Amino acid sequence: MAIVERPTAPLELTTGATTTARPMGGFTRPQSTSGWKSWLTTVDHKRIGVMYGGAAMFFFFIGGVEALFIRLQLAAPEQKLYSADLYNQLFTMHGVTMIFLVVIPLGACFMNYLMPLQIGARDVAFPRLNAFSFWCFLGGGLMLNTSWFLGGGANGGWFAYAPNTGVAFSPGHGMDFYAIGLQITGIASLVGAINLVVTVLNMRAPGMTLMKMPVFTWMGFVTQLLLVFAMPVISVALFLLTFDRLFDANFFKVSQGADPLLWEHLFWIFGHPEVYILILPAFGVVSEIIPVFSRKPIFGYPFMVFSGIAIGFMGWGVWAHHMFASGLGPLSVAAFSMSTMFIAVPTGVKILNWLATMWGGKLRFTTPMLFAIGLVAMFTIGGLSGVTHAVAPADTQQTDTYYIVAHFHYVIFGGALMGFIGGLYFWWPKVFGWLLSDKMGKWHFWTLLVGFNLTFGPMHILGLQGMPRRMHTYAKGYGFDFWNMVATIGAFVIAVSMTIFAANVLLSWRKHRRHPVAVGPDPWDARSLEWMTASPVPAHNYDEVPTVSHLDEFWTRKYGEDATGKVVRLHTSEEVAQKGDATDVHLPSPSYWPLVAALALPIVGYGMIFNLGLAAVGGVLLVAAIYGWAYEPADDPEAHHAHLVHGNGESGDGHGDGDTGDGDGAGSGPEPAAVGAPSGSGESEEEGSSDD
Amino acid sequence: MRTRRRRLAPLALVMPLVLLVSACASHAPQTTLEPKGPIARSIDNLFNGVFLVAVFVFFFVELGVLFLVLKFRQRKDDPDPDALPPQTHGNFRLEITWTIIPAVMLALVGFATLTTLFNINRRDENAMTVRVTGQQWFWEYSYDTNGDGKYTDGDVITANDLVIPAGQDINLDIRSNDVIHSYWIPALNGKKDAVPGHQTPLRINADKPGVYVGQCTEFCGLSHGYMRQRVVAMSQGDFDAWLDNQKKDAEMPSSGDAAAGAKLFATQCSGCHLAKGINDAEFAKQGHGKDFLVSGNAPDLTHFATRGVFAGSIFDLWQDTDHDGVVEADEIGGTLNRGDLEAWLRDPPARKPMDAPALPERGQGKIRGMPDLGLQEEQIDQLVAFLQTLD
């Protein structure tokens, strides 16, 4: 639990003894907030969010290239561009990368950046743990991908069904990397989830009750709760697999009496909530975008919130629909078939509420809005094919065919990714202070929509024609040839589309460098709190923590009833928004230890695979990092705090490490943001968050 | 430009559906949409009904999106573009309505689902039972011909082609010898996993005699894409004759290449393959086919030449004389597909990826699949001559 610290200057002990910056003789805390090194030690939730996004896009490139390789092989029947073994690695790593290293972290990117802002907090509850989460994710993801150079990638499918993943059937190191790499990224998700749950419950701005939180934050909150309960399950499963493979345990060895269905149950008890972990944040993104560009509030806010919660609960009771063919027996199949059907109800409520939000509005078709509408249109297709799988007898014809591949790409690509890309266009000016080109954005959208449907639309047909998944090649004469070629062409259209996106980022940035145009705090006439502070968001988020009295707080400060009772604009955004130029805001100091602790984990991982001595080295490093973390001074009394405040992220006043602060004690200056804490504890909120 | 975009949008949305409908015309022997038996047909009927509901909802939502986009766009000729549209926050009655209507629709779908589900999972106690065993990467079938409830000596064991009588229920008991596989003949029923340590039931029924193709659908390692299977349905009379023949041992060829091939078979192949009447003694000594749960054994070849396909059903054993892509019962025993058979014997892993060389130190040393035996061309000819006699 975060201890809300109230530094008096400098730290005073009751005995009157003076404190030292190095209580254990260790390092002082790093101070710099600019330059590349500051990114390694940052605990700022916004910078961490940006790094999540950047890393996810890097992995998206890798996973996308893997997808193109898969589609090249399947472009025509009986092609042997690469071996069956390499193909099996490609589809396994494509799935693992896209799910664990792209869509989860893209969600984490948005949730990390936006949830504290949307609830009016200065940072998350545990800033150092937040940094630790990110470095764990990056370390685990990179470790997983180094398997390509250390004997080959994982080859058991992302679902990794036992006993095919045992040493007897998969003797290479690929599945070891899978088990340990995902274990490390799982730590990232679990730690991050606890962090954000605590943040949402404890750090909302005064007046922001739960039912005044923006829908995005609500969906993020439900997602984090799902992660808290889902990640331990996959962690257990991965530990069992790791011990089977590395230490000759017998959890999944059928010859020793094990039951391979144990893995299936464990995997899908995690794996199905995982689907909602992927999609709910994107639902949240779209629930922010559609009202803004319809110029109407979200329709049926409580129903949007409760349908999200309902999905979160029901998501735990449907896992065995992945196992309809596994011989569960008709009674279990019937139960899971029914529960799966009824999860479509809250999902349908969401779709209809988005449509109702657009109804009667004045729709502006900016790029974010196009992607949001794209999600509604494409996710609907994925949802409907999902209902056809819930019909268990029909599912026994569809499961493990390309019909399923089509279905979940409509959900995860047409749903989650469409939403996230829309979110990137939407919040880009808030994060970086400049806009992405709307014209190129529209090219991006339309090429993506066409490429996406060309790729995954035909897979419905292929699946119903009986083409199984995970075949490294297919024979002539089964009617698979034509639609596979179409799908391959579509995949390359998607590649072109994503290149347009990359070009958009590059060209828009160059344009901004040449002719900077201030976008102002609120380029879209938006509704929620994050638009009430400067763009880019200053390190301290809000000069003054706002007191919230409405859902869509920012919008209600801009608009109100005029004399005739008509709702009109009363104030410009600039009048309402904060300047972002406050000084002397106390913020958590950066720290080396999250990075060091996270770095130790892949070392342990490599050690477990190749040499236990190396694992011991990693273990020692981890223990050292935990000690360093625990005994790190809560703050560096030598430093003043004004440097943490810079109105413009790029031109921050750039302290070097050995900064010559004027010794201004922590929090000693006049507090510009004295607002009562929401918890009613009487503590002032200006610290925003404290060290964990 | 703007208007053209608007015209393109509906096209992109409707296109997948149009494609779907048009695609049903093409030749697809493994399709799920043309059931050839009562069980698969009841699944198809159910799917068609659900699909209609889905199509209705699809058009409702997608046309709804289109309507909203066209109707409520910010117009250029808006006299007061800054004026806000009516600020509606929600409508309780509407929300309840569109919660209940989908729930009712789904309840109806659910009712139909349950009825079909329990129907197709009924086990027909009077029907013949065949034990189906998956292993990397082929299917083995055991017929309990003496009716003692066990699958032991004296029973018929075949591979690749599952021969059944048409027009009646057949119970399958599906098992696996190594990893999880899934048995699937789309024209006859949905799929059922072969889980090691479990025995899962499936019932199939073919209306008419014919050949029905299928494929393993649970990822089962290296050559998963090359693990195929077929069901050959026959009239009851043909089936009885077939079964009588299968019960017999193979005859030792007396002269020529075939005799040399039989000798070669006994020395080279007994580690994995059995041809009853040819290499029983050698197989009993060398065969490691007794290992349960780790593959190592290979198809029983006693009546190899009565099958239409070989090597996990990926190659035709006989020429497809009517060029319909399928070797039917009347083509079996016709003209040998000598090219594929010889190429297979020359270097099996080159035709079908297999973990056939010795595994690295961490494996259990079992080979999976058929290794390259380094056979001479003359030996291959002898083996082919011998294999043709196994009818």
Contacts between the chains, C-beta under 8 A, distances in Angstrom:
chain1	res1	chain2	res2	distance
A	83	B	353	6.3
A	84	B	222	5.4
A	84	B	223	6.0
A	84	B	224	8.0
A	84	B	225	6.5
A	84	B	226	7.7
A	84	B	353	4.0
A	85	B	222	6.0
A	85	B	353	6.6
A	88	B	219	7.9
A	88	B	221	7.8
A	88	B	222	6.8
A	88	B	224	7.7
A	156	B	219	7.7
A	157	B	219	4.9
A	161	B	179	7.6
A	161	B	180	5.5
A	161	B	218	7.2
A	161	B	219	7.1
A	163	B	178	7.4
A	163	B	179	5.6
A	163	B	180	7.8
A	163	B	196	6.6
A	164	B	179	4.0
A	164	B	180	6.8
A	164	B	219	7.1
A	164	B	220	6.3
A	164	B	221	5.5
A	167	B	362	5.3
A	167	B	363	7.0
A	167	B	364	7.8
A	168	B	294	6.1
A	168	B	363	6.2
A	168	B	364	4.8
A	168	B	366	7.2
A	169	B	178	7.0
A	169	B	179	5.7
A	169	B	221	5.7
A	170	B	221	7.6
A	171	B	359	5.3
A	171	B	360	5.3
A	171	B	362	5.0
A	171	B	363	4.4
A	172	B	360	7.8
A	254	B	196	4.3
A	254	B	197	4.8
A	254	B	293	4.8
A	255	B	292	7.1
A	255	B	293	4.5
A	255	B	294	6.8
A	257	B	197	7.9
A	258	B	197	7.6
A	259	B	197	5.9
A	259	B	198	7.7
A	260	B	180	6.1
A	260	B	195	5.9
A	260	B	196	6.1
A	260	B	197	6.9
A	261	B	195	6.4
A	261	B	198	7.3
A	294	B	72	7.5
A	294	B	85	7.6
A	295	B	84	5.9
A	295	B	85	5.7
A	296	B	85	5.9
A	296	B	86	7.8
A	296	B	87	6.1
A	296	B	88	6.7
A	297	B	87	6.2
A	297	B	88	7.8
A	297	B	89	5.4
A	299	B	88	6.7
A	299	B	89	7.2
A	299	B	90	5.4
A	299	B	91	7.8
A	300	B	89	7.8
A	300	B	90	3.9
A	300	B	91	7.3
A	300	B	94	7.9
A	300	B	95	5.1
A	301	B	89	7.0
A	301	B	90	6.6
A	302	B	90	7.5
A	303	B	90	7.0
A	303	B	95	4.8
A	303	B	99	7.9
A	325	B	182	5.9
A	325	B	190	6.9
A	325	B	191	4.9
A	325	B	192	5.7
A	325	B	193	5.1
A	325	B	217	7.8
A	325	B	218	7.8
A	326	B	180	7.9
A	326	B	193	4.6
A	326	B	195	6.4
A	326	B	200	7.6
A	327	B	174	7.8
A	327	B	192	6.3
A	327	B	193	5.9
A	327	B	195	6.3
A	327	B	198	6.0
A	327	B	200	3.3
A	327	B	201	7.5
A	330	B	117	5.8
A	330	B	118	5.7
A	330	B	121	4.1
A	333	B	117	6.4
A	333	B	121	7.9
A	334	B	113	7.9
A	334	B	114	5.6
A	334	B	117	5.8
A	334	B	118	7.4
A	337	B	110	7.4
A	337	B	113	5.8
A	337	B	114	7.6
A	337	B	117	6.9
A	338	B	110	5.4
A	338	B	113	8.0
A	338	B	114	7.7
A	341	B	106	4.6
A	341	B	109	6.5
A	341	B	110	5.4
A	341	B	113	7.7
A	342	B	103	7.0
A	342	B	106	6.2
A	344	B	102	6.6
A	344	B	106	6.2
A	345	B	99	6.2
A	345	B	102	5.3
A	345	B	103	5.1
A	345	B	106	6.8
A	348	B	98	7.1
A	348	B	102	4.6
A	349	B	95	7.1
A	349	B	98	6.5
A	349	B	99	5.7
A	349	B	102	8.0
A	351	B	61	6.4
A	352	B	98	4.8
A	353	B	95	7.7
A	355	B	61	7.4
A	355	B	64	5.5
A	355	B	65	6.9
A	355	B	68	6.2
A	356	B	90	8.0
A	356	B	91	7.8
A	356	B	94	7.2
A	358	B	68	4.5
A	358	B	69	7.8
A	358	B	72	6.1
A	359	B	68	6.2
A	359	B	72	6.8
A	360	B	72	6.4
A	360	B	85	5.5
A	360	B	86	5.7
A	360	B	88	6.6
A	361	B	72	5.3
A	361	B	85	5.0
A	362	B	72	6.8
A	362	B	73	7.7
A	362	B	74	4.5
A	362	B	78	7.4
A	362	B	81	7.8
A	362	B	84	7.9
A	362	B	85	5.0
A	363	B	68	7.3
A	363	B	69	6.7
A	363	B	72	5.1
A	363	B	73	4.9
A	363	B	74	6.1
A	364	B	74	5.2
A	365	B	69	7.7
A	365	B	73	6.8
A	373	B	65	6.3
A	373	B	69	6.8
A	376	B	61	7.7
A	376	B	65	6.1
A	377	B	13	5.9
A	377	B	61	7.6
A	377	B	62	6.0
A	377	B	65	5.3
A	380	B	57	7.7
A	380	B	58	6.9
A	380	B	61	4.7
A	380	B	62	6.8
A	381	B	16	7.0
A	381	B	58	6.9
A	384	B	54	4.2
A	384	B	57	6.0
A	384	B	58	5.7
A	385	B	54	7.4
A	387	B	50	6.9
A	387	B	53	7.9
A	387	B	54	6.2
A	387	B	106	7.4
A	387	B	109	7.2
A	388	B	47	6.8
A	388	B	50	5.4
A	388	B	51	6.6
A	388	B	54	6.2
A	390	B	113	7.8
A	391	B	46	6.3
A	391	B	47	7.0
A	391	B	50	5.2
A	391	B	109	6.6
A	391	B	112	7.9
A	391	B	113	4.7
A	392	B	113	6.3
A	392	B	117	5.5
A	393	B	42	7.5
A	393	B	43	4.7
A	393	B	46	5.7
A	393	B	47	7.9
A	393	B	113	6.7
A	393	B	116	4.8
A	393	B	117	5.4
A	393	B	120	5.9
A	393	B	190	6.5
A	394	B	43	6.0
A	394	B	46	5.9
A	394	B	47	4.2
A	394	B	50	6.5
A	394	B	190	8.0
A	395	B	190	7.6
A	396	B	43	7.2
A	396	B	189	7.5
A	396	B	190	2.5
A	396	B	191	5.5
A	396	B	192	7.3
A	397	B	32	4.3
A	397	B	40	7.8
A	397	B	43	5.9
A	397	B	47	7.1
A	397	B	186	6.2
A	397	B	190	4.7
A	397	B	191	7.5
A	398	B	32	7.4
A	399	B	191	6.9
A	399	B	217	7.4
A	400	B	182	6.4
A	400	B	191	7.1
A	400	B	217	4.0
A	400	B	218	6.1
A	400	B	219	7.8
A	401	B	32	7.8
A	401	B	217	6.9
A	446	B	5	7.1
A	446	B	8	7.4
A	449	B	12	5.5
A	450	B	12	6.0
A	453	B	12	5.8
A	453	B	15	6.1
A	453	B	16	5.8
A	457	B	15	6.6
A	457	B	16	3.4
A	457	B	19	6.1
A	457	B	20	7.9
A	458	B	16	7.9
A	458	B	19	6.4
A	458	B	23	7.9
A	460	B	16	6.6
A	460	B	20	5.9
A	461	B	19	6.4
A	461	B	20	5.4
A	461	B	23	4.2
A	464	B	20	7.7
A	464	B	31	6.8
A	464	B	32	5.4
A	464	B	33	5.7
A	465	B	23	7.2
A	465	B	26	7.8
A	465	B	28	4.1
A	465	B	30	6.7
A	465	B	31	4.7
A	465	B	32	7.4
A	465	B	33	7.6
A	466	B	28	6.5
A	466	B	29	7.9
A	466	B	30	3.1
A	466	B	31	5.3
A	466	B	32	5.7
A	466	B	186	4.8
A	466	B	214	7.9
A	466	B	215	7.5
A	467	B	30	7.4
A	468	B	184	7.7
A	468	B	215	5.3
A	468	B	216	7.4
A	468	B	217	4.5
A	469	B	217	7.7
A	469	B	219	7.4
A	470	B	219	4.4
A	470	B	224	5.9
A	470	B	225	7.3
A	471	B	215	8.0
A	471	B	224	6.7
A	471	B	225	3.4
A	472	B	224	7.7
A	472	B	225	4.5
A	472	B	353	7.8
A	473	B	225	5.8
A	474	B	225	7.1
A	475	B	314	7.5
A	477	B	27	7.5
A	477	B	29	7.3
A	477	B	325	4.1
A	478	B	28	6.1
A	478	B	29	6.3
A	478	B	30	5.5
A	479	B	26	4.5
A	479	B	27	5.3
A	479	B	28	3.3
A	479	B	29	7.7
A	479	B	31	7.2
A	480	B	28	7.7
A	482	B	26	7.2
A	483	B	19	7.9
A	483	B	23	6.7
A	559	B	84	7.2
A	567	B	84	5.5
A	567	B	87	5.8
A	568	B	83	7.9
A	568	B	84	7.3
A	569	B	82	6.9
